[in-house]
């Protein structure tokens, strides 16, 4: 595939935005943990296995872990669609669905809102499944 075509693919832009979401997760997880456990803990190798006990820090850590479960699939699917082309537009819709749902998921998890959070997570999974379907069919 021509590199110029790949460079203008909207999937590449979505991958870049997904890295912004990744950075937000890292900050939301690390800042409260460092405030609670201290900068020496943050700079350490964390051999002591200490974990933050605060509600917000715990939720941020779990939300980040949840993000990491589907993030590799998104990257692989988005890059595959960028390379193969998405003539239907469904793959791009699925990618946007995943990204938007992952962004909406963050405040819902941090606020401890059940059910709606689970529906949003299902929306992100549906986005991945749409992307997969475009590649398979």
N, C-alpha and C positions, 0 to 999 in steps of 0.2 A: 504494500500500500504506500502511496505517496505520502511523505512526511507532512507536506503542506495540507493535505486533506485531513490527516489525523490531527494536526494542530488546531484546526478550526472546528473539530468535532465538539458538540455540546457536552459529550460525555467527559471529555478532558476537563472542561470547566467544572462539571459536577464533582469529579474526583478532587479537584483543587478545593472546592467548597467543603467537601467531606473532611479534608485535612484541617480546615478551620474548625469544624465540629469536633474533631479529634483533639485539637488544641484547647478548645473550651472545656472538654471533659477532663483533660489533664489538669488544667487550672482549677476547675471546680473540685477535683479530687485532692489535689496536692496542697492547695492553700489552707483549707480548714484542717487537714491532717498536720501540716507544719505548725499552724497556730496552736493546735492542741498538744502536739508532742515535741515541738521545738525544732529549731534549725539544725541542731546537732544530729537529731534523729534523721532529718531530711537528707543531710549530707553523708550519713553513715551508710554502711553496707546492709543495715537492717537485719543483722544476724540475730538480734534479740526477739524478733517476731512480734514486737509491740504493734498494736493496731489502735487507731483512734476509736474512742468509745462514744463520741458525740453523734447525735442523730443525723445531723446534716452531713458530717464527714462520712458516716456509714452509708447514707443514701447516695452520696456523690460517688463513692467507691463502687457500690453495686450498680449504679446507672452506667458507670464507665465500663465495668465488666460486661454488662449486658450489651453495650455498644460494640465492644471488641468481639462478641460472639458472631455478629453478622457483618462486621466491617470487611473482613477479607473476602467474603462472598460478593459484597457490593463492588469492591475494587476489581476483582476478577471479571465479574459480569460487565461492569461499565467499560473496562478496557477491551474486553472481547467484542462488545457492541460497537465500540469506536473503531476497532480494526475491521470488523466484518461489515459495518454499516447497518443502520436500522431504517430500512426503507418504509416500514409500517408506521413508525413513530410510537409504537406501543412500548418499546424498550426505553425510550426517553421518558415516556410517561411513568413507567415503573421506577426509573431512576429518581425522578423528581419526587414520586410518592415516598420512596425510601428516605430520601434526604429530608423532606419536610416532616415526615413522621418522626425521624430521629431527632430533629430539632425540637419539635413539640414535646417529645417524650421527656426531655431533660427537666423542664420546670414541673411537669406532672409528677415525675419520680421524686424530685427534691421536695415537693410540697406534700408528698405522701398520699396522692390522690389515687385510689384504687379504681378498678374497672375501666374507667376512661383511659387510664394509662395502658391497660392491657389491650384495649381496642386499638389504640394508637400503635402499639407494638405489632399487633396483627396487621395493621395497615402497612407497616414497614416490611413485614414478611411478604405480604401480598405484592408489594413493589418488586421484591427480589424474584418472586415466582413469575411475575409478568416478564421481567427481564430474561429469566431462564427460558420461558416459553418462546420468546422471540428467537432465541438462539437455537432451540430444539426444533421448532416447527417452521 
